[in-house]
Amino acid sequence: MFQKLEITNERPAPFQFYTASDLWTDEHTSAQMLSCHLNEGMDLSSRNMQFINRSVEWITCLFNIGKDTQIADFGCGPGLYTTRLARHQANVTGIDFSRRSIEYAREVAASEHLNINYVIQNYLDFETKERFDLVMMIMCDFCALSPAQRRDILSKFHKILKPGGSILLDVYSLTAFEQREEAATYAVNLLNGFWSANKYYGFLNTFKYDNEKIVLDKYTIIESDRTRTVYNWLQFFSPAELEREFMESGFSIESFYSDVAGTPYDRNSSEFAVIGKKS
């Protein structure tokens, strides 16, 4: 038992393990995540509906979204952005590896006769011959990727964008990093049964990596017949560091905002958004 507890509380190297699919493709947790997505007042899996509506209106105006605008939404979930952008007559592609979320999004698109192409796939593996005017990655998905994965995804964005095409994404700031603290917690049915329909014992270890500006929430879930560990990595950025990564991948920075609804940039904001243009 002591050895198992040692392993539970062990600090891995930054981005040593990648378990994103365990959260989004598991039958039970994917249903929990979809429920969070569709909760109109919640800022968890996605932001609240009032913010999303304001965000889409800003995006539509800023990028002159209209008939034949080609948009790719990486990590589209149940289509909260893709649906709204398609209502503005854009041709939208949504990529997500949550089958449950994509099936929900497809039902909505079919009921409204919207022009949306949904792809069930890890967006790190997504390939297409289509070329886009705008690529989006919203809800700080970029922060969950390792440095190598971020280089790969930015290279992919550069490849699939039309000349002069744009990226819109958001990230967590260094202000948010300073607000996080290391902790170790334990509970029966941690997070009110989020991880399983059966009884389980849940451990949450939060680790900070000060030099790399990374936070890890490490969940160890112990059920009667299995034990699993889910690693939720988050990279935190300064505008300068994010700009460096963009420039190394062939993008120039157009502007920074405090969010993807166009709020003017504030260095004290816990998140910030960036628009990059293909050079």
C-alpha positions in Angstrom: 0.0 0.0 0.0 2.8 2.4 0.9 4.4 1.9 -2.5 1.2 2.5 -4.3 0.7 5.8 -2.4 4.3 6.7 -3.4 3.4 6.2 -7.0 0.2 8.2 -6.6 2.0 11.1 -5.2 5.0 10.9 -7.6 5.8 14.0 -9.7 6.3 13.2 -13.4 8.5 15.1 -15.8 6.7 17.9 -17.7 4.4 16.4 -20.3 5.8 12.9 -19.6 2.4 11.3 -20.1 -0.4 12.2 -22.5 -3.9 10.9 -21.5 -6.3 13.5 -23.1 -8.2 10.8 -24.9 -9.0 9.0 -21.5 -11.1 12.0 -20.5 -12.9 12.6 -23.7 -13.5 9.1 -25.1 -14.4 7.2 -21.9 -18.1 6.3 -22.0 -18.8 7.8 -18.5 -16.6 10.8 -18.5 -17.5 11.8 -22.1 -21.1 12.0 -21.0 -20.1 14.1 -18.0 -18.1 16.4 -20.2 -21.0 16.8 -22.7 -23.3 17.7 -19.8 -20.8 20.4 -18.7 -20.6 21.7 -22.3 -24.4 22.1 -22.5 -24.8 23.7 -19.1 -25.6 27.3 -20.3 -24.4 28.9 -17.1 -21.2 27.0 -16.6 -17.6 28.0 -17.5 -15.9 24.5 -17.4 -15.8 22.4 -20.5 -16.8 25.5 -22.5 -17.7 29.0 -21.5 -21.2 30.1 -20.7 -23.7 30.7 -23.5 -23.9 34.4 -23.0 -20.1 34.7 -23.5 -20.2 32.3 -26.5 -22.8 34.4 -28.2 -20.8 37.6 -27.6 -17.7 35.8 -28.8 -19.2 34.6 -32.1 -20.6 38.0 -32.9 -17.1 39.5 -32.4 -15.4 36.8 -34.5 -18.0 37.2 -37.2 -17.4 41.0 -37.4 -13.6 40.9 -37.0 -13.0 38.3 -39.7 -15.9 39.3 -41.9 -17.5 35.9 -41.7 -20.0 35.2 -44.4 -20.9 33.1 -47.4 -18.0 30.7 -48.4 -15.7 31.7 -45.5 -13.8 28.5 -44.7 -13.3 27.9 -41.0 -11.7 25.0 -39.0 -12.5 24.6 -35.3 -10.0 22.4 -33.5 -11.5 20.8 -30.4 -15.0 21.8 -31.4 -16.8 19.7 -28.8 -20.6 19.6 -29.3 -20.4 22.5 -31.9 -21.1 25.5 -29.7 -19.0 27.7 -32.0 -19.3 25.8 -35.3 -23.1 25.8 -35.2 -23.3 29.6 -34.6 -20.6 30.3 -37.3 -22.4 28.1 -39.8 -25.6 30.1 -39.2 -23.6 33.0 -40.6 -23.3 30.9 -43.8 -19.6 30.0 -43.2 -18.3 26.6 -44.4 -17.2 25.0 -41.1 -15.1 22.0 -40.3 -15.1 20.8 -36.6 -12.5 18.3 -35.3 -12.8 16.5 -32.0 -12.1 13.0 -30.7 -15.1 12.9 -28.5 -17.6 10.7 -30.4 -20.4 11.6 -28.0 -19.9 15.4 -28.6 -19.6 15.1 -32.4 -22.7 13.0 -32.6 -24.6 15.7 -30.6 -23.2 18.4 -32.9 -24.1 16.4 -36.1 -27.7 16.1 -34.9 -27.9 19.9 -34.3 -26.4 20.6 -37.8 -28.8 18.2 -39.5 -31.9 19.7 -37.7 -30.9 23.2 -38.9 -29.6 22.1 -42.4 -26.2 23.7 -41.6 -23.1 23.3 -43.7 -20.7 21.7 -41.2 -18.2 18.9 -41.7 -17.5 17.1 -38.5 -14.5 14.8 -38.0 -14.1 12.4 -35.1 -10.4 12.4 -34.7 -7.6 13.6 -32.4 -6.8 16.9 -34.0 -3.1 16.3 -33.7 -3.6 13.6 -36.4 -6.0 15.6 -38.6 -5.1 16.0 -42.3 -7.0 17.6 -45.1 -6.6 19.0 -48.6 -9.0 21.8 -47.7 -7.6 25.3 -47.1 -9.1 27.7 -44.6 -9.5 31.4 -44.0 -9.6 31.0 -40.2 -8.4 28.3 -37.8 -9.7 28.4 -34.2 -8.6 26.6 -31.0 -10.7 28.0 -28.2 -11.0 27.2 -24.4 -7.2 27.2 -23.9 -6.8 23.8 -25.7 -3.3 25.0 -26.8 -2.2 25.0 -23.2 -2.8 21.2 -22.9 -0.2 20.4 -25.5 3.5 19.8 -25.0 6.1 22.0 -26.7 6.5 19.4 -29.5 2.8 19.0 -29.9 2.4 22.8 -30.1 5.1 23.0 -32.8 3.3 20.3 -34.8 -0.1 21.9 -34.5 1.1 25.3 -35.5 2.9 23.7 -38.5 -0.4 22.0 -39.4 -2.3 25.3 -39.1 0.3 27.0 -41.4 -0.2 24.2 -43.9 -4.0 24.3 -44.0 -4.5 28.0 -44.0 -4.8 30.1 -47.2 -2.2 32.8 -47.8 -3.0 35.5 -45.3 -5.2 33.2 -43.3 -5.6 33.7 -39.5 -5.4 31.7 -36.3 -7.5 32.6 -33.2 -6.7 30.9 -30.0 -6.6 31.6 -26.2 -4.2 30.6 -23.5 -3.7 30.9 -19.7 -1.5 33.7 -18.5 1.3 34.0 -16.1 -1.0 35.8 -13.7 -3.1 32.6 -13.6 0.0 30.5 -13.0 0.9 32.6 -9.9 -2.6 32.0 -8.5 -2.2 28.2 -8.7 -0.9 26.3 -5.7 0.4 22.8 -5.2 -2.0 20.5 -3.3 -2.9 16.9 -2.6 -6.6 16.0 -2.0 -8.5 12.7 -1.6 -12.2 11.9 -1.7 -14.6 9.0 -2.2 -16.2 9.5 -5.6 -14.0 12.6 -6.2 -15.8 15.4 -8.1 -19.2 13.9 -7.2 -19.0 10.8 -9.3 -17.5 12.5 -12.4 -14.9 9.7 -13.0 -17.2 6.6 -12.8 -20.7 5.4 -12.3 -19.3 2.9 -9.8 -17.8 3.7 -6.4 -14.2 4.8 -6.5 -11.5 6.5 -4.5 -10.0 9.6 -6.1 -6.7 11.3 -5.5 -5.9 14.7 -7.0 -2.2 15.9 -6.9 -1.5 19.4 -8.2 2.1 20.0 -9.2 3.6 23.3 -10.3 6.7 23.5 -12.5 8.1 27.0 -11.8 10.8 27.0 -14.4 8.6 25.8 -17.2 5.4 27.6 -16.1 3.4 24.4 -16.2 0.7 23.1 -13.8 -0.3 19.4 -13.7 -3.6 18.1 -12.2 -2.9 14.4 -11.7 -6.0 12.3 -11.0 -5.6 8.8 -9.7 -8.9 6.9 -9.8 -9.1 3.6 -8.0 -12.1 1.3 -8.6 -12.7 -2.2 -7.5 -11.4 -3.7 -10.8 -9.0 -1.1 -12.1 -6.8 1.9 -11.3 -6.1 4.7 -13.8 -4.3 8.0 -13.9 -5.3 11.0 -15.9 -2.8 13.8 -16.4 -4.2 17.3 -17.1 -1.3 19.4 -18.2 -1.6 23.2 -18.6 1.1 25.5 -20.0 0.9 29.1 -19.0 2.2 31.9 -21.3 3.5 35.4 -21.5 2.6 37.3 -24.7 6.3 37.3 -25.6 6.6 33.6 -25.3 3.5 32.9 -27.3 4.7 35.3 -30.0 8.0 33.5 -30.2 6.3 30.2 -30.8 4.1 31.7 -33.4 6.9 33.4 -35.2 9.0 30.2 -35.3 6.1 28.5 -37.1 5.7 31.2 -39.7 3.0 33.4 -38.2 3.0 37.1 -37.3 1.0 38.4 -34.4 -1.8 40.7 -35.3 -3.1 41.5 -31.8 -3.7 40.4 -28.3 -7.0 40.5 -26.3 -8.0 39.4 -22.9 -10.5 36.9 -24.3 -12.0 35.6 -27.5 -14.8 38.1 -27.3 -12.5 41.1 -28.0 -12.0 42.5 -24.5 -9.0 44.8 -24.7 -5.8 43.2 -23.5 -5.1 43.4 -19.7 -1.8 42.0 -18.4 -3.6 41.0 -15.2 -6.1 38.9 -17.0 -6.0 35.2 -16.2 -6.3 34.4 -19.9 -5.6 36.1 -23.1 -6.4 35.6 -26.8 -4.1 36.0 -29.8 -4.7 36.5 -33.5 -1.9 35.2 -35.7 -1.6 35.7 -39.5 0.1 33.3 -41.9 3.2 35.1 -43.1 
